[in-house]
Structure formats: C-alpha cells, structure tokens
Amino acid sequence: MGIYLKSKGISKTWLAEQIEAERSQVSNWCKNIDGVAKSTPSVGYLIRIMNVLNVHDIAELFEEVS
C-alpha cells in the first residue's frame, strides 16, 4: 500500500486523518519486510481506505507500481 500512496502523492498522515486511524497504524500497513506487509488493515479500514482513495479494486492498493 505504501507504493500506491507514494505513486499518488498521498501522505500517510493525510490518509490516517481521513480514515480516523493512527498514523503509526497506516505506517505499519505500508511497511514490507521481505515482501510481506508488517500488518494489514481490518476489513473496516480497507473499506474506508478504498472509499477515501476512490479505489474500486483492492488489488490496486497492494500491486507494485512500475
């Protein structure tokens, strides 16, 4: 998700404010360790994220952007 946010110029702080989450939570969702996310958002947060970012396919958030 971090790659997606960076490619769109969206800050973790802004997203956290929009979905009423802690910035540290969003930061953890964006961290990859050996290709695996440190943690993942709950379904409720995923829905909020998708609505705020106007994303219709959850895969967009987690695909590598070239």
All heavy atoms as TSV, in Angstrom:
chain	resi	resn	atom	element	x	y	z
A	1	MET	N	N	0.824	-1.187	0.000
A	1	MET	CA	C	0.000	0.000	0.000
A	1	MET	C	C	0.868	1.251	0.000
A	1	MET	O	O	0.459	2.275	-0.538
A	1	MET	CB	C	-0.938	-0.008	1.208
A	1	MET	CG	C	-1.999	1.038	1.143
A	1	MET	SD	S	-3.341	0.803	2.316
A	1	MET	CE	C	-2.575	1.237	3.847
A	2	GLY	N	N	2.041	1.146	0.572
A	2	GLY	CA	C	2.953	2.286	0.613
A	2	GLY	C	C	3.349	2.746	-0.778
A	2	GLY	O	O	3.435	3.950	-1.050
A	3	ILE	N	N	3.571	1.806	-1.673
A	3	ILE	CA	C	3.945	2.141	-3.047
A	3	ILE	C	C	2.797	2.875	-3.734
A	3	ILE	O	O	3.010	3.868	-4.434
A	3	ILE	CB	C	4.347	0.866	-3.826
A	3	ILE	CG1	C	5.629	0.285	-3.241
A	3	ILE	CG2	C	4.509	1.158	-5.301
A	3	ILE	CD1	C	5.978	-1.104	-3.757
A	4	TYR	N	N	1.581	2.408	-3.521
A	4	TYR	CA	C	0.414	3.056	-4.107
A	4	TYR	C	C	0.313	4.499	-3.614
A	4	TYR	O	O	0.143	5.427	-4.405
A	4	TYR	CB	C	-0.865	2.285	-3.763
A	4	TYR	CG	C	-2.102	2.950	-4.317
A	4	TYR	CD1	C	-2.539	2.662	-5.599
A	4	TYR	CD2	C	-2.824	3.873	-3.567
A	4	TYR	CE1	C	-3.662	3.277	-6.133
A	4	TYR	CE2	C	-3.943	4.497	-4.087
A	4	TYR	CZ	C	-4.353	4.204	-5.368
A	4	TYR	OH	O	-5.455	4.832	-5.870
A	5	LEU	N	N	0.400	4.695	-2.306
A	5	LEU	CA	C	0.277	6.048	-1.755
A	5	LEU	C	C	1.357	6.963	-2.319
A	5	LEU	O	O	1.069	8.097	-2.721
A	5	LEU	CB	C	0.365	6.011	-0.221
A	5	LEU	CG	C	-0.780	5.318	0.512
A	5	LEU	CD1	C	-0.529	5.322	2.010
A	5	LEU	CD2	C	-2.123	5.950	0.182
A	6	LYS	N	N	2.577	6.470	-2.348
A	6	LYS	CA	C	3.684	7.280	-2.860
A	6	LYS	C	C	3.472	7.636	-4.326
A	6	LYS	O	O	3.706	8.775	-4.731
A	6	LYS	CB	C	5.008	6.531	-2.676
A	6	LYS	CG	C	6.216	7.369	-2.952
A	6	LYS	CD	C	7.487	6.642	-2.566
A	6	LYS	CE	C	8.680	7.557	-2.745
A	6	LYS	NZ	N	9.912	6.925	-2.285
A	7	SER	N	N	3.008	6.681	-5.120
A	7	SER	CA	C	2.802	6.932	-6.555
A	7	SER	C	C	1.718	7.979	-6.802
A	7	SER	O	O	1.718	8.647	-7.832
A	7	SER	CB	C	2.454	5.635	-7.292
A	7	SER	OG	O	1.126	5.239	-7.029
A	8	LYS	N	N	0.798	8.127	-5.856
A	8	LYS	CA	C	-0.296	9.089	-5.987
A	8	LYS	C	C	-0.022	10.389	-5.239
A	8	LYS	O	O	-0.843	11.298	-5.246
A	8	LYS	CB	C	-1.612	8.490	-5.471
A	8	LYS	CG	C	-2.042	7.221	-6.166
A	8	LYS	CD	C	-2.408	7.479	-7.604
A	8	LYS	CE	C	-2.948	6.200	-8.238
A	8	LYS	NZ	N	-3.232	6.364	-9.653
A	9	GLY	N	N	1.126	10.468	-4.553
A	9	GLY	CA	C	1.461	11.677	-3.799
A	9	GLY	C	C	0.614	11.865	-2.554
A	9	GLY	O	O	0.373	12.987	-2.117
A	10	ILE	N	N	0.167	10.765	-1.969
A	10	ILE	CA	C	-0.699	10.802	-0.786
A	10	ILE	C	C	0.132	10.481	0.446
A	10	ILE	O	O	0.830	9.471	0.496
A	10	ILE	CB	C	-1.850	9.786	-0.924
A	10	ILE	CG1	C	-2.702	10.130	-2.148
A	10	ILE	CG2	C	-2.687	9.739	0.342
A	10	ILE	CD1	C	-3.682	9.051	-2.539
A	11	SER	N	N	0.045	11.327	1.447
A	11	SER	CA	C	0.820	11.094	2.671
A	11	SER	C	C	0.087	10.139	3.614
A	11	SER	O	O	-1.151	10.065	3.612
A	11	SER	CB	C	1.104	12.411	3.398
A	11	SER	OG	O	-0.053	12.882	4.054
A	12	LYS	N	N	0.863	9.444	4.406
A	12	LYS	CA	C	0.296	8.537	5.404
A	12	LYS	C	C	-0.495	9.325	6.446
A	12	LYS	O	O	-1.536	8.869	6.916
A	12	LYS	CB	C	1.404	7.728	6.068
A	12	LYS	CG	C	2.103	6.793	5.114
A	12	LYS	CD	C	3.328	6.192	5.764
A	12	LYS	CE	C	4.196	5.544	4.706
A	12	LYS	NZ	N	5.546	5.317	5.166
A	13	THR	N	N	-0.003	10.511	6.773
A	13	THR	CA	C	-0.687	11.362	7.748
A	13	THR	C	C	-2.066	11.760	7.234
A	13	THR	O	O	-3.062	11.685	7.966
A	13	THR	CB	C	0.152	12.612	8.049
A	13	THR	OG1	O	1.418	12.206	8.560
A	13	THR	CG2	C	-0.539	13.523	9.044
A	14	TRP	N	N	-2.144	12.168	5.965
A	14	TRP	CA	C	-3.424	12.567	5.378
A	14	TRP	C	C	-4.395	11.405	5.386
A	14	TRP	O	O	-5.555	11.549	5.773
A	14	TRP	CB	C	-3.214	13.091	3.948
A	14	TRP	CG	C	-4.497	13.511	3.310
A	14	TRP	CD1	C	-5.100	14.730	3.402
A	14	TRP	CD2	C	-5.354	12.701	2.489
A	14	TRP	NE1	N	-6.281	14.733	2.691
A	14	TRP	CE2	C	-6.466	13.493	2.107
A	14	TRP	CE3	C	-5.294	11.386	2.029
A	14	TRP	CZ2	C	-7.493	13.020	1.304
A	14	TRP	CZ3	C	-6.325	10.915	1.225
A	14	TRP	CH2	C	-7.411	11.733	0.877
A	15	LEU	N	N	-3.923	10.236	4.954
A	15	LEU	CA	C	-4.803	9.064	4.913
A	15	LEU	C	C	-5.289	8.714	6.310
A	15	LEU	O	O	-6.474	8.448	6.512
A	15	LEU	CB	C	-4.091	7.866	4.282
A	15	LEU	CG	C	-4.928	6.595	4.180
A	15	LEU	CD1	C	-6.190	6.820	3.349
A	15	LEU	CD2	C	-4.105	5.455	3.616
A	16	ALA	N	N	-4.397	8.746	7.282
A	16	ALA	CA	C	-4.781	8.428	8.657
A	16	ALA	C	C	-5.882	9.370	9.151
A	16	ALA	O	O	-6.854	8.926	9.770
A	16	ALA	CB	C	-3.562	8.510	9.576
A	17	GLU	N	N	-5.746	10.649	8.848
A	17	GLU	CA	C	-6.772	11.611	9.256
A	17	GLU	C	C	-8.109	11.308	8.583
A	17	GLU	O	O	-9.155	11.382	9.221
A	17	GLU	CB	C	-6.327	13.035	8.903
A	17	GLU	CG	C	-5.184	13.526	9.751
A	17	GLU	CD	C	-4.592	14.832	9.247
A	17	GLU	OE1	O	-4.996	15.339	8.168
A	17	GLU	OE2	O	-3.691	15.349	9.932
A	18	GLN	N	N	-8.074	10.968	7.304
A	18	GLN	CA	C	-9.295	10.726	6.547
A	18	GLN	C	C	-10.058	9.491	7.038
A	18	GLN	O	O	-11.289	9.462	7.002
A	18	GLN	CB	C	-8.990	10.570	5.055
A	18	GLN	CG	C	-8.339	11.766	4.422
A	18	GLN	CD	C	-9.128	13.042	4.625
A	18	GLN	OE1	O	-10.307	13.106	4.293
A	18	GLN	NE2	N	-8.487	14.048	5.186
A	19	ILE	N	N	-9.314	8.467	7.471
A	19	ILE	CA	C	-9.982	7.216	7.879
A	19	ILE	C	C	-10.061	7.067	9.396
A	19	ILE	O	O	-10.454	6.028	9.897
A	19	ILE	CB	C	-9.286	5.984	7.253
A	19	ILE	CG1	C	-7.848	5.838	7.750
A	19	ILE	CG2	C	-9.351	6.052	5.737
A	19	ILE	CD1	C	-7.196	4.524	7.391
A	20	GLU	N	N	-9.663	8.130	10.107
A	20	GLU	CA	C	-9.708	8.150	11.572
A	20	GLU	C	C	-8.902	7.006	12.186
A	20	GLU	O	O	-9.392	6.249	13.020
A	20	GLU	CB	C	-11.153	8.150	12.066
A	20	GLU	CG	C	-11.929	9.355	11.588
A	20	GLU	CD	C	-13.382	9.347	12.033
A	20	GLU	OE1	O	-13.847	8.341	12.607
A	20	GLU	OE2	O	-14.060	10.357	11.786
A	21	ALA	N	N	-7.648	6.906	11.721
A	21	ALA	CA	C	-6.714	5.906	12.248
A	21	ALA	C	C	-5.472	6.625	12.748
A	21	ALA	O	O	-5.250	7.804	12.439
A	21	ALA	CB	C	-6.330	4.918	11.145
A	22	GLU	N	N	-4.685	5.927	13.525
A	22	GLU	CA	C	-3.403	6.476	13.959
A	22	GLU	C	C	-2.438	6.430	12.783
A	22	GLU	O	O	-2.446	5.490	11.986
A	22	GLU	CB	C	-2.837	5.652	15.123
A	22	GLU	CG	C	-3.669	5.699	16.378
A	22	GLU	CD	C	-3.678	7.076	17.014
A	22	GLU	OE1	O	-2.647	7.781	16.960
A	22	GLU	OE2	O	-4.728	7.458	17.571
A	23	ARG	N	N	-1.569	7.440	12.677
A	23	ARG	CA	C	-0.590	7.457	11.608
A	23	ARG	C	C	0.319	6.241	11.690
A	23	ARG	O	O	0.703	5.664	10.674
A	23	ARG	CB	C	0.257	8.722	11.642
A	23	ARG	CG	C	1.160	8.806	10.402
A	23	ARG	CD	C	2.324	9.782	10.576
A	23	ARG	NE	N	3.155	9.808	9.392
A	23	ARG	CZ	C	4.036	8.876	9.062
A	23	ARG	NH1	N	4.182	7.806	9.810
A	23	ARG	NH2	N	4.776	8.976	7.976
A	24	SER	N	N	0.644	5.812	12.906
A	24	SER	CA	C	1.512	4.637	13.082
A	24	SER	C	C	0.863	3.377	12.508
A	24	SER	O	O	1.552	2.503	11.984
A	24	SER	CB	C	1.866	4.435	14.553
A	24	SER	OG	O	0.700	4.243	15.333
A	25	GLN	N	N	-0.473	3.279	12.600
A	25	GLN	CA	C	-1.178	2.132	12.004
A	25	GLN	C	C	-0.976	2.132	10.492
A	25	GLN	O	O	-0.638	1.110	9.895
A	25	GLN	CB	C	-2.682	2.205	12.276
A	25	GLN	CG	C	-3.118	1.790	13.638
A	25	GLN	CD	C	-4.622	1.926	13.752
A	25	GLN	OE1	O	-5.153	3.037	13.782
A	25	GLN	NE2	N	-5.320	0.812	13.804
A	26	VAL	N	N	-1.216	3.281	9.870
A	26	VAL	CA	C	-1.071	3.399	8.422
A	26	VAL	C	C	0.371	3.097	8.030
A	26	VAL	O	O	0.623	2.387	7.057
A	26	VAL	CB	C	-1.515	4.787	7.920
A	26	VAL	CG1	C	-1.243	4.947	6.436
A	26	VAL	CG2	C	-2.995	5.017	8.223
A	27	SER	N	N	1.308	3.585	8.797
A	27	SER	CA	C	2.722	3.331	8.519
A	27	SER	C	C	3.026	1.833	8.544
A	27	SER	O	O	3.715	1.313	7.664
A	27	SER	CB	C	3.594	4.070	9.530
A	27	SER	OG	O	4.950	3.895	9.232
A	28	ASN	N	N	2.489	1.126	9.525
A	28	ASN	CA	C	2.701	-0.324	9.602
A	28	ASN	C	C	2.069	-1.055	8.425
A	28	ASN	O	O	2.616	-2.035	7.936
A	28	ASN	CB	C	2.165	-0.884	10.921
A	28	ASN	CG	C	3.074	-0.589	12.083
A	28	ASN	OD1	O	4.276	-0.380	11.918
A	28	ASN	ND2	N	2.520	-0.559	13.275
A	29	TRP	N	N	0.923	-0.577	7.970
A	29	TRP	CA	C	0.270	-1.208	6.821
A	29	TRP	C	C	1.094	-1.024	5.555
A	29	TRP	O	O	0.997	-1.817	4.630
A	29	TRP	CB	C	-1.124	-0.621	6.596
A	29	TRP	CG	C	-2.078	-0.826	7.730
A	29	TRP	CD1	C	-2.041	-1.817	8.669
A	29	TRP	CD2	C	-3.213	-0.028	8.048
A	29	TRP	NE1	N	-3.074	-1.674	9.550
A	29	TRP	CE2	C	-3.814	-0.587	9.193
A	29	TRP	CE3	C	-3.772	1.105	7.483
A	29	TRP	CZ2	C	-4.964	-0.045	9.761
A	29	TRP	CZ3	C	-4.909	1.650	8.063
A	29	TRP	CH2	C	-5.500	1.077	9.190
A	30	CYS	N	N	1.901	0.036	5.530
A	30	CYS	CA	C	2.698	0.357	4.337
A	30	CYS	C	C	4.078	-0.290	4.347
A	30	CYS	O	O	4.765	-0.279	3.333
A	30	CYS	CB	C	2.853	1.870	4.216
A	30	CYS	SG	S	1.295	2.710	3.858
A	31	LYS	N	N	4.513	-0.819	5.482
A	31	LYS	CA	C	5.845	-1.421	5.586
A	31	LYS	C	C	5.855	-2.850	5.079
A	31	LYS	O	O	4.991	-3.641	5.431
A	31	LYS	CB	C	6.326	-1.434	7.040
A	31	LYS	CG	C	6.718	-0.092	7.564
A	31	LYS	CD	C	7.208	-0.211	8.986
A	31	LYS	CE	C	7.443	1.177	9.560
A	31	LYS	NZ	N	7.715	1.120	10.984
A	32	ASN	N	N	6.839	-3.147	4.258
A	32	ASN	CA	C	7.038	-4.511	3.781
A	32	ASN	C	C	8.364	-5.033	4.308
A	32	ASN	O	O	9.376	-4.339	4.242
A	32	ASN	CB	C	7.058	-4.569	2.248
A	32	ASN	CG	C	5.677	-4.442	1.669
A	32	ASN	OD1	O	4.715	-4.886	2.261
A	32	ASN	ND2	N	5.585	-3.835	0.513
A	33	ILE	N	N	8.334	-6.230	4.828
A	33	ILE	CA	C	9.545	-6.905	5.283
A	33	ILE	C	C	9.679	-8.161	4.438
A	33	ILE	O	O	8.839	-9.060	4.525
A	33	ILE	CB	C	9.471	-7.229	6.787
A	33	ILE	CG1	C	9.281	-5.937	7.591
A	33	ILE	CG2	C	10.714	-7.981	7.236
A	33	ILE	CD1	C	8.942	-6.149	9.040
A	34	ASP	N	N	10.687	-8.175	3.605
A	34	ASP	CA	C	10.892	-9.300	2.679
A	34	ASP	C	C	9.654	-9.586	1.847
A	34	ASP	O	O	9.266	-10.733	1.633
A	34	ASP	CB	C	11.329	-10.568	3.437
A	34	ASP	CG	C	12.670	-10.386	4.135
A	34	ASP	OD1	O	13.538	-9.688	3.575
A	34	ASP	OD2	O	12.840	-10.958	5.225
A	35	GLY	N	N	8.997	-8.518	1.376
A	35	GLY	CA	C	7.841	-8.677	0.502
A	35	GLY	C	C	6.535	-8.970	1.198
A	35	GLY	O	O	5.510	-9.185	0.565
A	36	VAL	N	N	6.541	-8.989	2.532
A	36	VAL	CA	C	5.332	-9.287	3.300
A	36	VAL	C	C	4.990	-8.065	4.159
A	36	VAL	O	O	5.857	-7.508	4.817
A	36	VAL	CB	C	5.539	-10.527	4.204
A	36	VAL	CG1	C	4.305	-10.791	5.039
A	36	VAL	CG2	C	5.909	-11.733	3.379
A	37	ALA	N	N	3.731	-7.645	4.118
A	37	ALA	CA	C	3.298	-6.494	4.911
A	37	ALA	C	C	3.497	-6.762	6.397
A	37	ALA	O	O	3.226	-7.865	6.875
A	37	ALA	CB	C	1.836	-6.187	4.629
A	38	LYS	N	N	3.984	-5.733	7.099
A	38	LYS	CA	C	4.175	-5.868	8.551
A	38	LYS	C	C	2.847	-6.151	9.239
A	38	LYS	O	O	2.766	-6.971	10.135
A	38	LYS	CB	C	4.808	-4.596	9.105
A	38	LYS	CG	C	5.094	-4.664	10.582
A	38	LYS	CD	C	5.848	-3.470	11.072
A	38	LYS	CE	C	6.120	-3.616	12.566
A	38	LYS	NZ	N	6.878	-2.488	13.090
A	39	SER	N	N	1.805	-5.482	8.800
A	39	SER	CA	C	0.448	-5.755	9.276
A	39	SER	C	C	-0.520	-5.323	8.180
A	39	SER	O	O	-0.138	-4.635	7.244
A	39	SER	CB	C	0.157	-5.023	10.594
A	39	SER	OG	O	0.120	-3.629	10.390
A	40	THR	N	N	-1.747	-5.738	8.304
A	40	THR	CA	C	-2.750	-5.387	7.297
A	40	THR	C	C	-3.950	-4.731	7.972
A	40	THR	O	O	-4.271	-5.054	9.112
A	40	THR	CB	C	-3.218	-6.632	6.518
A	40	THR	OG1	O	-3.693	-7.601	7.436
A	40	THR	CG2	C	-2.102	-7.224	5.695
A	41	PRO	N	N	-4.604	-3.835	7.252
A	41	PRO	CA	C	-5.778	-3.186	7.836
A	41	PRO	C	C	-6.951	-4.153	7.945
A	41	PRO	O	O	-7.060	-5.098	7.171
A	41	PRO	CB	C	-6.089	-2.060	6.847
A	41	PRO	CG	C	-5.305	-2.325	5.629
A	41	PRO	CD	C	-4.244	-3.307	5.952
A	42	SER	N	N	-7.799	-3.893	8.903
A	42	SER	CA	C	-9.034	-4.688	9.044
A	42	SER	C	C	-9.937	-4.408	7.853
A	42	SER	O	O	-9.740	-3.446	7.097
A	42	SER	CB	C	-9.756	-4.303	10.336
A	42	SER	OG	O	-10.248	-2.969	10.227
A	43	VAL	N	N	-10.946	-5.231	7.684
A	43	VAL	CA	C	-11.902	-5.044	6.593
A	43	VAL	C	C	-12.547	-3.660	6.687
A	43	VAL	O	O	-12.716	-2.965	5.681
A	43	VAL	CB	C	-12.972	-6.161	6.600
A	43	VAL	CG1	C	-14.074	-5.854	5.600
A	43	VAL	CG2	C	-12.335	-7.511	6.302
A	44	GLY	N	N	-12.882	-3.254	7.888
A	44	GLY	CA	C	-13.494	-1.930	8.074
A	44	GLY	C	C	-12.597	-0.810	7.594
A	44	GLY	O	O	-13.049	0.115	6.902
A	45	TYR	N	N	-11.321	-0.884	7.950
A	45	TYR	CA	C	-10.379	0.136	7.490
A	45	TYR	C	C	-10.147	0.037	5.988
A	45	TYR	O	O	-10.011	1.053	5.311
A	45	TYR	CB	C	-9.044	0.056	8.233
A	45	TYR	CG	C	-9.047	0.784	9.557
A	45	TYR	CD1	C	-8.761	0.116	10.737
A	45	TYR	CD2	C	-9.329	2.135	9.647
A	45	TYR	CE1	C	-8.752	0.765	11.959
A	45	TYR	CE2	C	-9.338	2.806	10.858
A	45	TYR	CZ	C	-9.046	2.122	12.011
A	45	TYR	OH	O	-9.042	2.784	13.202
A	46	LEU	N	N	-10.108	-1.166	5.447
A	46	LEU	CA	C	-9.938	-1.311	4.000
A	46	LEU	C	C	-11.075	-0.638	3.240
A	46	LEU	O	O	-10.857	0.030	2.227
A	46	LEU	CB	C	-9.855	-2.785	3.608
A	46	LEU	CG	C	-8.501	-3.444	3.786
A	46	LEU	CD1	C	-8.599	-4.939	3.514
A	46	LEU	CD2	C	-7.455	-2.821	2.880
A	47	ILE	N	N	-12.280	-0.796	3.729
A	47	ILE	CA	C	-13.432	-0.154	3.090
A	47	ILE	C	C	-13.284	1.363	3.148
A	47	ILE	O	O	-13.507	2.063	2.151
A	47	ILE	CB	C	-14.751	-0.632	3.726
A	47	ILE	CG1	C	-14.978	-2.109	3.382
A	47	ILE	CG2	C	-15.932	0.240	3.279
A	47	ILE	CD1	C	-16.085	-2.763	4.169
A	48	ARG	N	N	-12.893	1.875	4.307
A	48	ARG	CA	C	-12.689	3.327	4.436
A	48	ARG	C	C	-11.604	3.809	3.482
A	48	ARG	O	O	-11.754	4.839	2.817
A	48	ARG	CB	C	-12.281	3.691	5.864
A	48	ARG	CG	C	-13.359	3.531	6.885
A	48	ARG	CD	C	-12.852	3.985	8.227
A	48	ARG	NE	N	-13.672	3.471	9.298
A	48	ARG	CZ	C	-13.440	3.683	10.582
A	48	ARG	NH1	N	-12.375	4.382	10.957
A	48	ARG	NH2	N	-14.236	3.197	11.499
A	49	ILE	N	N	-10.484	3.074	3.433
A	49	ILE	CA	C	-9.367	3.445	2.558
A	49	ILE	C	C	-9.822	3.473	1.108
A	49	ILE	O	O	-9.552	4.429	0.370
A	49	ILE	CB	C	-8.177	2.468	2.746
A	49	ILE	CG1	C	-7.554	2.658	4.124
A	49	ILE	CG2	C	-7.133	2.666	1.647
A	49	ILE	CD1	C	-6.612	1.527	4.540
A	50	MET	N	N	-10.519	2.432	0.694
A	50	MET	CA	C	-10.978	2.361	-0.694
A	50	MET	C	C	-11.941	3.495	-1.023
A	50	MET	O	O	-11.872	4.076	-2.107
A	50	MET	CB	C	-11.612	0.998	-0.964
A	50	MET	CG	C	-10.597	-0.135	-0.950
A	50	MET	SD	S	-11.324	-1.770	-1.162
A	50	MET	CE	C	-11.787	-1.682	-2.897
A	51	ASN	N	N	-12.810	3.836	-0.105
A	51	ASN	CA	C	-13.750	4.941	-0.330
A	51	ASN	C	C	-13.017	6.279	-0.431
A	51	ASN	O	O	-13.279	7.064	-1.337
A	51	ASN	CB	C	-14.812	4.994	0.769
A	51	ASN	CG	C	-15.834	3.893	0.640
A	51	ASN	OD1	O	-16.066	3.366	-0.445
A	51	ASN	ND2	N	-16.449	3.526	1.749
A	52	VAL	N	N	-12.111	6.532	0.492
A	52	VAL	CA	C	-11.383	7.798	0.515
A	52	VAL	C	C	-10.511	7.958	-0.731
A	52	VAL	O	O	-10.429	9.045	-1.310
A	52	VAL	CB	C	-10.515	7.909	1.798
A	52	VAL	CG1	C	-9.497	9.022	1.701
A	52	VAL	CG2	C	-11.413	8.120	3.012
A	53	LEU	N	N	-9.877	6.871	-1.153
A	53	LEU	CA	C	-8.969	6.933	-2.300
A	53	LEU	C	C	-9.684	6.671	-3.631
A	53	LEU	O	O	-9.053	6.710	-4.683
A	53	LEU	CB	C	-7.826	5.934	-2.121
A	53	LEU	CG	C	-6.946	6.144	-0.891
A	53	LEU	CD1	C	-5.873	5.067	-0.838
A	53	LEU	CD2	C	-6.330	7.531	-0.889
A	54	ASN	N	N	-10.985	6.392	-3.565
A	54	ASN	CA	C	-11.774	6.084	-4.758
A	54	ASN	C	C	-11.165	4.910	-5.540
A	54	ASN	O	O	-11.010	4.962	-6.759
A	54	ASN	CB	C	-11.934	7.318	-5.652
A	54	ASN	CG	C	-13.051	7.158	-6.651
A	54	ASN	OD1	O	-14.026	6.449	-6.392
A	54	ASN	ND2	N	-12.909	7.784	-7.791
A	55	VAL	N	N	-10.823	3.869	-4.799
A	55	VAL	CA	C	-10.259	2.645	-5.382
A	55	VAL	C	C	-11.378	1.610	-5.469
A	55	VAL	O	O	-12.091	1.384	-4.496
A	55	VAL	CB	C	-9.099	2.115	-4.508
A	55	VAL	CG1	C	-8.646	0.749	-4.959
A	55	VAL	CG2	C	-7.936	3.095	-4.509
A	56	HIS	N	N	-11.514	0.989	-6.630
A	56	HIS	CA	C	-12.600	0.029	-6.826
A	56	HIS	C	C	-12.120	-1.422	-6.782
A	56	HIS	O	O	-12.920	-2.330	-6.643
A	56	HIS	CB	C	-13.315	0.301	-8.147
A	56	HIS	CG	C	-13.886	1.682	-8.202
A	56	HIS	ND1	N	-15.006	2.063	-7.490
A	56	HIS	CD2	C	-13.465	2.797	-8.843
A	56	HIS	CE1	C	-15.256	3.345	-7.702
A	56	HIS	NE2	N	-14.337	3.816	-8.515
A	57	ASP	N	N	-10.826	-1.615	-6.910
A	57	ASP	CA	C	-10.240	-2.961	-6.888
A	57	ASP	C	C	-9.144	-2.982	-5.827
A	57	ASP	O	O	-8.131	-2.302	-5.963
A	57	ASP	CB	C	-9.662	-3.303	-8.260
A	57	ASP	CG	C	-9.091	-4.715	-8.334
A	57	ASP	OD1	O	-9.019	-5.397	-7.292
A	57	ASP	OD2	O	-8.706	-5.119	-9.440
A	58	ILE	N	N	-9.362	-3.764	-4.788
A	58	ILE	CA	C	-8.418	-3.800	-3.676
A	58	ILE	C	C	-6.998	-4.143	-4.114
A	58	ILE	O	O	-6.023	-3.696	-3.514
A	58	ILE	CB	C	-8.909	-4.770	-2.578
A	58	ILE	CG1	C	-8.152	-4.554	-1.282
A	58	ILE	CG2	C	-8.820	-6.199	-3.041
A	58	ILE	CD1	C	-8.752	-5.257	-0.105
A	59	ALA	N	N	-6.860	-4.876	-5.194
A	59	ALA	CA	C	-5.536	-5.261	-5.688
A	59	ALA	C	C	-4.705	-4.036	-6.060
A	59	ALA	O	O	-3.477	-4.061	-5.948
A	59	ALA	CB	C	-5.660	-6.197	-6.881
A	60	GLU	N	N	-5.368	-2.944	-6.463
A	60	GLU	CA	C	-4.632	-1.718	-6.811
A	60	GLU	C	C	-3.781	-1.227	-5.645
A	60	GLU	O	O	-2.703	-0.674	-5.855
A	60	GLU	CB	C	-5.609	-0.604	-7.181
A	60	GLU	CG	C	-6.307	-0.773	-8.485
A	60	GLU	CD	C	-7.247	0.385	-8.746
A	60	GLU	OE1	O	-6.815	1.546	-8.700
A	60	GLU	OE2	O	-8.441	0.113	-8.966
A	61	LEU	N	N	-4.280	-1.393	-4.443
A	61	LEU	CA	C	-3.569	-0.901	-3.263
A	61	LEU	C	C	-2.304	-1.687	-2.959
A	61	LEU	O	O	-1.394	-1.169	-2.320
A	61	LEU	CB	C	-4.474	-0.946	-2.028
A	61	LEU	CG	C	-5.682	-0.022	-2.040
A	61	LEU	CD1	C	-6.543	-0.308	-0.828
A	61	LEU	CD2	C	-5.252	1.428	-2.074
A	62	PHE	N	N	-2.270	-2.914	-3.403
A	62	PHE	CA	C	-1.185	-3.783	-2.994
A	62	PHE	C	C	-0.283	-4.238	-4.139
A	62	PHE	O	O	0.675	-4.962	-3.914
A	62	PHE	CB	C	-1.739	-4.997	-2.242
A	62	PHE	CG	C	-2.484	-4.574	-0.989
A	62	PHE	CD1	C	-3.864	-4.508	-0.973
A	62	PHE	CD2	C	-1.786	-4.209	0.134
A	62	PHE	CE1	C	-4.544	-4.086	0.164
A	62	PHE	CE2	C	-2.458	-3.795	1.283
A	62	PHE	CZ	C	-3.832	-3.736	1.288
A	63	GLU	N	N	-0.582	-3.806	-5.361
A	63	GLU	CA	C	0.266	-4.131	-6.501
A	63	GLU	C	C	1.447	-3.178	-6.536
A	63	GLU	O	O	1.355	-2.032	-6.114
A	63	GLU	CB	C	-0.505	-3.985	-7.815
A	63	GLU	CG	C	-1.551	-5.014	-8.024
A	63	GLU	CD	C	-2.349	-4.791	-9.302
A	63	GLU	OE1	O	-2.420	-3.646	-9.783
A	63	GLU	OE2	O	-2.895	-5.786	-9.769
A	64	GLU	N	N	2.556	-3.669	-7.061
A	64	GLU	CA	C	3.703	-2.802	-7.261
A	64	GLU	C	C	3.418	-1.905	-8.442
A	64	GLU	O	O	2.897	-2.343	-9.455
A	64	GLU	CB	C	4.966	-3.618	-7.510
A	64	GLU	CG	C	5.491	-4.276	-6.269
A	64	GLU	CD	C	6.880	-4.827	-6.457
A	64	GLU	OE1	O	7.653	-4.291	-7.260
A	64	GLU	OE2	O	7.178	-5.822	-5.790
A	65	VAL	N	N	3.743	-0.642	-8.287
A	65	VAL	CA	C	3.552	0.334	-9.352
A	65	VAL	C	C	4.896	0.515	-10.047
A	65	VAL	O	O	5.906	0.764	-9.410
A	65	VAL	CB	C	3.057	1.684	-8.786
A	65	VAL	CG1	C	2.935	2.708	-9.903
A	65	VAL	CG2	C	1.744	1.493	-8.063
A	66	SER	N	N	4.911	0.333	-11.372
A	66	SER	CA	C	6.175	0.481	-12.095
A	66	SER	C	C	6.313	1.861	-12.687
A	66	SER	O	O	5.429	2.616	-12.790
A	66	SER	CB	C	6.286	-0.568	-13.182
A	66	SER	OG	O	5.139	-0.583	-13.984
